[in-house]
């Protein structure tokens, strides 16, 4: 499982990092610290056909993306 730490980054960088990680294969876990990248990554992954879930972990969001 690939992990991407995108906390503190501004869009579109978290989405681009997620896209690169998914090119290597799913599942991927992405950490973000704001709702905007959470929504953007979720939208991107779902539109690409992936299953997406997320949970709040220590004030950050952990987004799990699976094929």
C-alpha positions in Angstrom: 0.0 0.0 0.0 1.4 3.4 -1.0 1.1 6.3 1.4 1.1 9.9 0.3 1.5 12.7 2.8 -0.1 15.8 1.2 -0.7 17.7 4.4 0.0 21.4 4.1 0.0 21.4 0.3 -2.2 23.6 -1.8 -4.4 22.3 -4.7 -3.8 20.9 -7.2 -0.6 19.4 -5.8 -2.4 16.8 -3.5 -4.5 15.6 -6.5 -1.4 15.4 -8.7 0.5 13.4 -6.0 -2.5 11.1 -5.7 -2.6 10.5 -9.4 1.1 9.6 -9.6 0.7 7.2 -6.7 -2.3 5.5 -8.4 -0.3 5.1 -11.6 1.9 2.7 -9.5 -1.2 0.8 -8.4 -3.9 0.8 -5.7 -4.5 0.8 -2.8 -3.3 4.3 -1.9 -3.7 6.1 1.4 -3.5 9.9 1.2 -3.1 12.2 4.3 -4.5 15.7 4.0 -5.3 18.4 6.6 -8.1 20.3 5.0 -11.6 19.5 3.5 -10.8 21.1 0.1 -8.2 18.5 -0.9 -10.3 15.8 0.7 -13.2 16.7 -1.6 -10.9 17.2 -4.7 -9.1 13.8 -4.3 -12.4 12.0 -3.6 -13.9 13.5 -6.7 -10.9 12.7 -8.8 -10.6 9.1 -7.6 -14.3 8.3 -7.9 -14.4 9.7 -11.5 -11.5 7.5 -12.3 -13.5 4.4 -11.1 -11.9 3.9 -7.7 -13.6 3.1 -4.4 -12.9 5.9 -1.8 -13.3 6.1 1.9 -11.9 8.5 4.5 -11.6 8.8 8.2 -10.5 11.5 10.6 -7.1 10.6 12.3 -5.6 13.1 14.8 -7.2 16.1 13.1 -6.1 15.0 9.6 -8.0 13.1 6.9 -6.8 9.7 5.8 -8.2 8.9 2.4 -8.1 5.3 1.3 -8.4 4.6 -2.5 -8.9 1.1 -3.7 -9.5 -0.5 -7.1 
